[in-house]
Amino acid sequence: MKQFSFEKLNVWQKSKTLAVNIYTITGKFPEVERFGLISQIRRCSISVASNIAEGTGRNSANDKARFTEIAYSSLIELLSQRVIAYDLNFIIKDVYELTRKDIEEISRMLNALRKSQLN
C-alpha cells in the first residue's frame, strides 16, 4: 500500500495520535457538553492533522506554509479549550499536563516545518 508524503511526517503522526487521544479524553466529559466543548475540541484536534495533510497536496511553498499556519492556529485553539476544560474540572491535572506537553511539542514541529517550507 502506498504511503503518502504527509503520513511520513513526524508532526502529522504526532498530530494524529493527539486527535485520537482527544477523542478518548473527551468521551469522559459530561454528556451536556456533547454539542459544545466536546464537539469543538474534537473538530480542532482533527483540523491540525488534516491541514498538515492538505498542505502537502499543494504545489507552492507559500500554499504549503499557509496550511501549516492553519494547523498551528487549530493547535492553539485546542490548547485554549483544554485550559477551559481543565478549569471546569472535566480533565484531571495529569491528563491536562500530558496533553499540554504534546501540544507544545507539535507547535515547535509546526514552526520548524513552516520555516522549511518557506526556505
C-alpha positions in Angstrom: 0.0 0.0 0.0 1.3 3.4 -1.0 2.2 5.8 1.8 1.5 9.5 1.1 4.1 12.1 1.9 2.1 13.5 4.9 2.0 10.1 6.5 5.8 10.1 6.7 5.9 13.4 8.6 6.5 13.0 12.3 4.4 16.1 13.0 1.4 14.6 11.2 1.9 11.3 13.1 2.0 13.1 16.4 -1.0 15.2 15.5 -3.0 12.2 14.5 -2.1 10.5 17.8 -3.1 13.6 19.7 -6.5 13.7 17.9 -7.1 10.0 18.8 -6.2 10.8 22.4 -8.5 13.8 22.5 -11.4 11.7 21.3 -10.8 9.2 24.2 -10.4 12.0 26.8 -13.5 13.9 25.7 -15.5 10.8 25.7 -15.4 11.1 29.5 -16.8 14.7 29.5 -20.3 15.4 30.8 -23.0 14.5 28.2 -24.3 18.0 28.4 -21.1 19.1 26.6 -21.7 16.8 23.6 -22.6 19.7 21.2 -20.5 22.3 23.0 -16.9 21.8 24.2 -16.6 18.2 23.2 -17.5 18.9 19.6 -15.3 22.0 19.4 -12.3 20.2 20.9 -12.6 17.3 18.6 -13.0 19.4 15.5 -9.9 21.5 16.1 -7.8 18.4 17.1 -8.7 16.8 13.8 -8.1 20.1 12.0 -4.4 20.0 13.0 -3.6 16.7 11.3 -6.0 17.4 8.4 -4.4 20.8 7.5 -0.9 19.3 7.6 -2.1 16.6 5.2 -3.9 19.1 2.9 -0.8 21.3 2.8 1.3 18.5 1.4 -1.0 18.4 -1.6 -0.3 22.0 -2.5 2.2 23.0 -5.2 3.7 26.2 -4.0 5.8 26.7 -0.9 3.5 29.6 0.2 0.4 27.4 0.0 2.1 24.6 2.0 3.2 27.1 4.6 -0.4 28.6 4.8 -1.9 25.2 5.6 0.9 24.7 8.2 -0.2 28.1 9.7 -3.8 27.0 9.8 -2.8 23.7 11.6 -0.8 25.8 14.1 -3.9 28.0 14.7 -6.1 25.0 15.3 -3.5 23.6 17.7 -3.5 26.9 19.7 -7.3 26.8 19.7 -7.1 23.3 21.1 -4.8 24.5 23.9 -7.3 27.2 24.8 -10.1 24.7 25.0 -8.0 22.3 27.0 -7.3 25.0 29.6 -11.1 25.7 29.8 -11.9 22.0 30.2 -9.3 21.8 33.0 -10.7 24.9 34.7 -14.2 23.2 34.5 -12.7 20.1 36.1 -13.5 18.0 33.1 -10.0 16.6 33.0 -7.5 15.9 35.8 -4.2 17.6 36.1 -2.1 14.7 34.9 -4.1 14.4 31.6 -4.0 18.2 31.1 -0.3 18.4 31.6 0.4 15.4 29.3 -1.8 16.9 26.6 -0.2 20.3 27.0 3.2 18.8 26.6 2.1 17.1 23.3 0.7 20.4 22.1 3.9 22.3 22.9 6.0 19.6 21.0 3.7 19.7 18.0 3.8 23.5 18.0 7.6 23.5 17.8 7.4 21.0 15.0 4.9 23.0 13.0 7.0 26.1 13.4 10.1 24.2 12.1 8.0 22.8 9.2 6.7 26.2 8.2 10.2 27.7 8.2 11.5 24.8 6.0 8.6 25.3 3.6 9.4 29.0 3.1 13.1 28.4 2.6 
